[in-house]
Amino acid sequence: MNEVLFARANEILDKATYSAAVFSQYDQKSVDRIVENVYKAGFDNRVKLAKMAHEETGIGIWEHKVLKNTIGTLLVYESIKEVKTVGLISHNEVTGISEIAQPLGPILAVTPVTNPTSTVMYKILICLKTRNPIIISPHRSSIKCCEEAVRICYEAAINADAPDDCIQILSGGSREVTNMLMSSPKIALIIATGGTGLVKAAYSSGNPAIGVGPGNVPVFIDESADITYAIKSIISSKTFDNGTICSSEQAIIVDRKIYKQVKKEFENQNCYFLTPEEIKKVEAVAIIPDTSNMNPLIVGQSVKKIAEKAGISVPEGTKILLAELTGIGKGYPLSNEILAPILAFYDAEDTNTAIKLCIDLNYLNGIGHSACIYANDEKRIMDFSLLMNAGRIVVNTPTSQGAVGGTYNLLPPSLTLGCGTGGKNITTENITAKHLINIQRVCRRRMNEKWFNTNPSILFDEKIDAQTFYIEYNKNF
């Protein structure tokens, strides 16, 4: 390991530990002043940071990254500003239980190349709101823009009297150093947003971790759907920042009754269906050979660039490439998650077949993440929802924005989406400030000791069955 980076990492950990001790003494008013100041600074620099992120990474569309930065600042702030995160946060007169919020301690936040500055600012806000110093470990291809986002947020925090070193960044981009930080006993929690390997490393670190992996989001278009609206919605989502949000649509599943109509509507709205020969060419550039992993070189790239790499010709202005597939998994590379404007497309014999396809796609490499249905039949919507293993099932909504929350629905706006135990996560919720506090429960005496007031001869008599004991047990109350 690079000795300079190792020393720097230890210095960061020591500073974060001291900062945590100071931060734990802040009251709610002071915390809220800091969070407001940081959100405003981040929001005011949303355009600058979006352009920096796009220029450095070469991924996505800078105008869309402005919207992501807005979600990561304004929308996140609006969702957490009234939340109590310091001291007494609730008291129940009936139960006599009071709840007290305590900070966790230093948090290591690993951020992705696809949503660099927006994820940095979102994680900073929810950590500051809960009095937890944060250490950012950025993807090595987005260091400069993340450093600038950290600088802007840190200066704003200090100007609002935040403790020194409440926000730090590890700029080396070394996986070895990041792994060292992950396993440090000085780290209270890891929030890892990125690929499967990264998330696995976080969970193997020995420290508590919240990790989010791949999505592979299936979208079922039911015969009761408004087809024109559904296709427009899907396009607006899959083309958003060139499909770089992990909750973006990955496969469209259509009931055969409306298959031709849906396909025609995609074509009417400037999407292109690949021929079998073109599918093979796109597979070769979109997926790393002999794996199910997307090629990082096509992540967040435009249709035009993908077509050029694949050596195919598509009409000018094409928004999405669609591949009609007959299977899932091995032998069908485009059935895997691809964070680019490419969609798999399936013709389902009937509704049951369509839902089974959605389940299979979800289990391929996106279990627990998100799914979508376009329908105006409430029973069909509920039938679909009951069968899907997904933390978020969005209805008649663009999945990129709908799963992230705060725009089309009242889900907490978040750039880290829990996938539950199916995705090896601890929660299916959108991660926000409430997940970053320890809650102490002060429990006042409200009842007599039922066990001690029960006749001992009954309690220890092997011949007394449960029903008899239950009757005696409740005579005291």
C-alpha positions in Angstrom: 0.0 0.0 0.0 1.2 3.5 -0.8 2.6 4.8 2.6 1.6 8.4 1.9 -2.0 7.3 1.2 -2.0 5.0 4.2 -0.8 7.9 6.5 -3.4 10.2 5.0 -6.1 7.7 5.6 -5.1 7.3 9.3 -5.0 11.1 9.7 -8.5 11.4 8.2 -9.8 8.7 10.6 -8.3 10.5 13.6 -9.8 13.8 12.6 -13.2 12.2 12.0 -13.2 10.6 15.4 -12.4 13.9 17.1 -15.0 15.7 15.0 -17.6 13.1 16.0 -16.9 13.8 19.7 -17.5 17.5 19.2 -20.5 17.1 16.9 -22.3 14.9 19.4 -22.6 17.9 21.7 -24.5 20.0 19.1 -28.2 20.8 19.6 -30.9 20.5 17.0 -31.0 24.2 16.2 -27.3 24.3 15.5 -27.5 21.1 13.3 -30.3 22.5 11.3 -28.5 25.8 10.7 -25.5 23.8 9.3 -27.6 21.6 7.1 -29.5 24.6 5.6 -26.3 26.4 4.8 -24.8 23.3 3.1 -27.9 22.6 1.1 -28.0 26.2 -0.2 -24.3 26.1 -1.2 -24.7 22.8 -3.0 -27.8 24.0 -4.8 -26.2 27.3 -5.8 -23.4 25.3 -7.5 -25.6 22.7 -9.1 -24.8 23.8 -12.7 -21.0 24.1 -12.1 -20.8 20.7 -10.5 -22.9 19.1 -13.1 -20.6 20.4 -15.9 -17.5 19.3 -13.9 -18.9 15.8 -13.4 -19.8 15.4 -17.1 -16.5 16.7 -18.3 -14.4 14.5 -15.9 -16.4 11.3 -16.3 -17.6 11.6 -19.9 -20.8 10.0 -18.7 -24.4 11.1 -19.2 -25.8 14.6 -20.0 -24.8 17.6 -18.0 -28.2 19.2 -18.0 -29.7 16.1 -16.4 -26.9 16.1 -13.8 -28.1 19.5 -12.8 -31.5 17.9 -12.0 -29.7 15.2 -10.1 -27.8 17.8 -8.1 -31.2 19.5 -7.4 -32.6 16.2 -6.1 -29.4 15.7 -4.0 -29.7 19.1 -2.4 -33.1 20.9 -2.5 -35.3 17.8 -2.5 -33.3 16.0 0.1 -33.2 19.1 2.3 -37.0 19.6 2.1 -37.5 15.9 3.1 -35.3 16.0 6.2 -35.4 19.6 7.5 -38.2 19.0 10.0 -37.0 15.6 11.1 -35.8 15.5 14.8 -32.4 13.9 15.0 -31.0 15.3 18.2 -32.0 14.5 21.8 -35.6 13.6 22.7 -37.3 12.8 19.4 -40.6 11.3 20.8 -42.5 10.4 23.9 -45.5 8.2 24.3 -47.7 9.0 27.3 -49.5 5.7 27.1 -46.5 3.4 27.0 -44.2 5.6 28.9 -41.5 5.2 26.3 -39.3 8.1 25.3 -36.9 7.9 22.3 -33.6 9.7 22.2 -31.5 10.1 19.1 -27.8 9.6 19.2 -25.3 9.9 16.3 -23.5 6.9 15.0 -20.0 8.3 14.6 -17.8 8.6 11.5 -19.4 7.4 8.3 -17.5 6.2 5.2 -19.5 7.1 2.1 -18.4 5.4 -1.2 -19.8 7.2 -4.2 -20.3 6.0 -7.8 -19.0 7.5 -11.1 -22.5 7.6 -12.5 -23.9 10.1 -10.0 -20.8 11.6 -8.4 -21.6 15.1 -7.2 -25.3 14.5 -6.5 -24.5 11.4 -4.3 -21.8 13.3 -2.5 -24.1 16.2 -1.5 -27.0 13.9 -0.6 -24.8 11.8 1.7 -23.3 14.9 3.2 -26.7 16.3 4.1 -28.1 13.2 5.7 -24.8 12.7 7.7 -24.7 16.3 8.9 -28.4 16.2 9.8 -27.6 13.3 12.2 -24.3 14.7 13.6 -22.1 12.1 11.9 -18.8 13.2 10.3 -18.5 11.9 6.8 -15.5 10.6 4.8 -16.1 10.5 1.1 -14.4 7.8 -1.0 -15.1 8.8 -4.6 -14.7 6.7 -7.7 -11.3 7.2 -9.2 -12.8 8.6 -12.4 -14.7 11.3 -10.6 -12.2 12.6 -8.0 -12.0 16.3 -9.2 -15.7 17.0 -9.3 -16.2 15.2 -5.9 -13.4 17.2 -4.3 -15.1 20.4 -5.5 -18.4 19.3 -4.1 -16.8 18.5 -0.8 -15.0 21.8 -0.7 -18.2 23.7 -1.3 -20.1 21.8 1.3 -17.4 21.9 3.9 -16.9 25.7 3.6 -20.6 26.2 4.0 -20.7 23.9 7.0 -17.7 25.7 8.7 -19.3 29.1 8.0 -22.3 27.8 10.0 -20.1 26.8 12.9 -19.9 23.1 12.1 -17.1 21.1 13.8 -13.7 21.0 12.0 -13.3 17.9 9.7 -17.0 17.0 9.7 -16.6 16.5 5.9 -13.5 14.9 4.5 -12.5 13.2 1.2 -10.0 10.5 0.4 -8.7 11.7 -3.0 -6.3 8.9 -3.9 -8.9 6.7 -5.6 -7.1 3.6 -4.1 -9.3 0.6 -3.6 -6.7 -0.7 -1.1 -7.0 2.4 1.0 -10.8 2.3 0.8 -10.8 -1.3 2.0 -8.5 -0.3 4.9 -11.0 2.5 5.8 -13.9 0.1 5.6 -12.4 -2.3 8.1 -11.2 0.4 10.6 -12.8 0.1 14.0 -13.1 3.9 13.9 -15.7 3.8 11.2 -19.3 3.5 12.6 -21.1 2.8 9.3 -20.4 2.4 5.6 -22.8 3.6 2.9 -21.6 2.0 -0.3 -23.3 2.9 -3.6 -21.8 1.2 -6.6 -21.1 -2.2 -8.1 -21.6 -5.7 -6.7 -17.9 -6.1 -5.7 -17.8 -2.8 -3.8 -21.0 -3.6 -1.9 -19.7 -7.1 -1.1 -16.5 -5.6 0.3 -18.5 -3.2 2.5 -20.5 -6.1 3.9 -17.3 -8.1 4.5 -15.5 -5.3 6.3 -16.7 -6.2 9.8 -18.4 -2.8 10.2 -22.1 -2.1 9.8 -22.9 -1.3 6.2 -25.7 -0.1 3.9 -24.9 -1.2 0.4 -26.9 -0.9 -2.9 -26.1 -3.0 -5.9 -27.6 -3.5 -9.4 -31.2 -2.9 -10.4 -32.1 -4.7 -13.7 -35.6 -3.1 -13.5 -38.4 -4.9 -15.3 -41.4 -2.9 -16.7 -44.7 -4.6 -17.5 -47.1 -2.9 -19.8 -50.5 -4.3 -19.2 -53.4 -4.2 -21.8 -55.2 -1.7 -19.5 -52.4 0.8 -19.8 -52.4 4.1 -21.7 -49.8 2.9 -24.3 -48.8 6.3 -25.7 -48.3 7.7 -22.2 -46.4 4.6 -21.1 -43.9 4.8 -23.9 -43.4 8.5 -23.5 -42.8 8.0 -19.8 -40.3 5.1 -20.3 -38.3 7.1 -22.8 -38.2 10.2 -20.5 -36.7 7.9 -17.8 -34.3 5.7 -19.8 -32.8 8.7 -21.6 -32.4 10.6 -18.4 -28.7 11.2 -18.0 -28.4 8.4 -20.6 -29.8 5.7 -18.3 -27.2 6.0 -15.5 -29.6 5.8 -12.5 -29.7 2.2 -11.2 -33.5 2.3 -11.1 -33.8 3.0 -14.8 -35.8 0.6 -16.9 -33.9 -2.4 -18.2 -36.5 -4.6 -19.9 -40.0 -4.0 -21.3 -42.4 -6.9 -21.0 -45.6 -6.6 -23.1 -48.8 -8.7 -23.1 -49.2 -10.2 -26.6 -52.6 -8.6 -27.1 -50.9 -5.2 -27.3 -47.4 -6.2 -28.5 -47.7 -4.8 -32.0 -49.3 -1.6 -30.8 -46.5 -1.0 -28.2 -43.8 -1.8 -30.7 -45.3 0.6 -33.2 -45.5 3.3 -30.5 -41.9 3.0 -29.6 -41.0 3.4 -33.3 -43.3 6.4 -33.5 -41.5 8.0 -30.7 -38.0 7.6 -32.3 -36.8 4.3 -30.8 -35.1 1.7 -32.9 -35.5 -2.0 -32.8 -32.3 -3.9 -33.5 -32.2 -6.7 -36.1 -30.9 -10.1 -34.8 -27.5 -9.3 -36.4 -27.4 -5.9 -34.8 -28.3 -7.4 -31.4 -25.1 -9.5 -31.6 -23.0 -6.4 -32.4 -24.5 -4.4 -29.6 -24.0 -7.3 -27.2 -20.3 -7.4 -28.0 -19.8 -3.8 -26.9 -22.4 -3.5 -24.1 -21.5 -6.6 -22.1 -18.0 -7.9 -21.2 -17.6 -11.3 -22.9 -18.3 -14.4 -20.9 -19.7 -12.3 -18.0 -23.0 -10.7 -17.2 -21.2 -7.4 -16.4 -21.9 -4.3 -18.4 -19.0 -2.7 -20.2 -18.0 0.5 -18.4 -17.1 2.1 -21.7 -20.8 2.3 -22.7 -22.2 3.4 -19.4 -24.0 6.7 -19.8 -23.2 7.0 -23.5 -25.6 8.2 -26.2 -27.2 6.0 -28.7 -25.1 7.5 -31.4 -21.8 6.6 -29.6 -23.0 3.1 -28.8 -24.1 2.5 -32.4 -20.7 3.7 -33.6 -18.9 1.4 -31.3 -21.0 -1.5 -32.4 -20.6 -0.7 -36.1 -24.3 -0.3 -36.8 -26.3 2.5 -38.5 -29.4 3.9 -36.8 -31.7 6.8 -37.8 -30.6 10.2 -36.7 -32.3 11.3 -33.4 -32.8 7.7 -32.2 -33.6 7.8 -28.5 -33.3 4.2 -27.4 -32.1 0.9 -28.8 -34.4 -2.0 -28.2 -33.5 -5.7 -28.5 -36.3 -8.2 -28.9 -35.3 -11.2 -26.9 -36.8 -14.7 -26.3 -34.8 -15.6 -23.2 -33.2 -14.4 -20.0 -29.7 -14.9 -18.5 -27.0 -17.0 -20.2 -27.1 -16.7 -23.9 -29.0 -13.4 -23.7 -26.5 -10.7 -22.6 -28.8 -7.8 -23.1 -31.2 -9.2 -20.5 -28.7 -8.0 -17.9 -28.5 -4.5 -16.3 -27.1 -1.9 -18.7 -26.8 1.7 -17.6 -27.3 3.2 -21.1 -30.2 3.8 -23.5 -30.6 0.1 -24.4 -33.7 -1.9 -23.5 -34.6 -5.6 -23.7 -38.0 -6.2 -25.2 -40.2 -9.3 -24.5 -43.4 -10.5 -26.1 -45.4 -12.4 -23.4 -48.0 -14.9 -24.3 -50.4 -13.6 -21.5 -50.4 -11.8 -18.2 -49.1 -14.7 -16.2 -46.2 -15.2 -18.5 -45.4 -11.5 -18.5 -45.3 -11.4 -14.7 -43.1 -14.5 -14.6 -40.7 -12.9 -17.0 -40.6 -9.8 -14.8 -39.8 -12.0 -11.8 -37.0 -13.9 -13.7 -35.5 -10.6 -14.8 -35.6 -9.2 -11.3 -33.9 -12.3 -9.9 -31.2 -12.3 -12.7 -29.3 -9.5 -11.0 -31.7 -7.0 -9.5 -33.5 -8.8 -6.8 -35.1 -6.5 -4.2 -34.4 -3.3 -6.1 -37.3 -1.8 -8.2 -40.0 -2.8 -10.7 -42.6 -1.0 -12.7 -46.1 -1.6 -14.1 -48.2 0.5 -16.5 -51.8 -0.4 -16.0 -55.2 1.2 -15.1 -56.6 -2.0 -13.6 -56.1 -1.8 -9.8 -56.4 -5.6 -9.4 -53.7 -6.1 -12.0 -51.4 -3.6 -10.3 -51.9 -5.4 -6.9 -51.4 -8.8 -8.4 -48.1 -7.7 -10.0 -47.0 -6.0 -6.7 -47.7 -9.0 -4.6 -45.5 -11.3 -6.7 -42.5 -9.0 -7.2 -39.5 -9.0 -4.9 -38.7 -5.3 -5.2 -38.3 -2.5 -2.6 -40.0 0.0 -4.9 -42.8 -0.8 -7.3 -43.7 2.3 -9.3 -47.0 2.6 -11.1 -47.5 4.6 -14.3 -44.2 6.4 -13.5 -40.7 6.8 -15.0 -38.7 4.4 -12.9 -35.5 6.5 -12.7 -37.2 9.5 -11.1 -40.0 7.5 -9.5 -37.8 5.1 -7.5 -35.5 7.9 -6.4 -38.5 9.7 -4.9 -39.5 13.3 -4.3 -40.7 14.0 -7.8 -43.6 11.8 -8.9 -44.4 10.4 -5.5 -43.8 10.9 -1.8 -41.0 8.4 -1.4 -38.1 10.0 0.5 -35.7 11.5 -2.2 -32.5 9.4 -2.1 -29.6 8.3 -4.2 -29.1 5.1 -2.2 -32.0 2.7 -2.6 -32.2 -0.3 -0.2 -32.9 -3.7 -1.7 -33.9 -5.7 1.4 -32.6 -9.1 2.3 -33.1 -10.3 -1.3 -30.4 -7.8 -2.4 -28.4 -8.5 0.8 -29.4 -5.1 2.3 -30.8 -4.4 5.8 -33.8 -2.4 4.5 -35.9 -1.9 1.4 -36.3 1.8 2.1 -34.8 4.8 0.4 -31.9 5.6 2.6 -32.2 9.0 4.4 -31.4 10.6 7.7 -33.5 8.3 9.9 -31.3 5.4 9.0 -28.2 7.2 10.4 -29.1 7.5 14.1 -29.1 5.2 17.1 -32.3 5.4 19.1 -32.2 4.9 22.8 -35.5 3.9 24.4 -36.2 5.1 27.9 -38.8 2.7 29.3 -40.9 3.7 32.3 -42.7 1.2 34.5 -46.3 0.8 33.4 -47.4 -2.7 34.6 -46.9 -5.2 37.4 -44.7 -8.2 36.9 -47.2 -10.8 35.6 -44.7 -13.7 35.9 -43.9 -13.0 39.6 -47.5 -12.5 40.5 -48.6 -15.9 39.1 -49.0 -18.7 41.5 -45.6 -20.6 41.5 -47.3 -23.9 41.9 -49.1 -23.4 38.6 -46.0 -22.0 36.8 -43.9 -25.1 37.6 -46.6 -27.7 37.4 -45.9 -29.8 34.3 -49.6 -30.9 34.1 -50.8 -27.3 33.6 -51.5 -26.7 29.9 -51.1 -23.4 28.1 -54.8 -22.5 28.2 -55.2 -23.1 32.0 -52.0 -21.1 32.7 -53.1 -18.2 30.5 -56.4 -17.9 32.5 -54.5 -17.8 35.8 -51.8 -15.5 34.3 -54.4 -12.9 33.5 -56.3 -13.0 36.8 -53.9 -10.6 38.3 -54.9 -7.9 35.8 
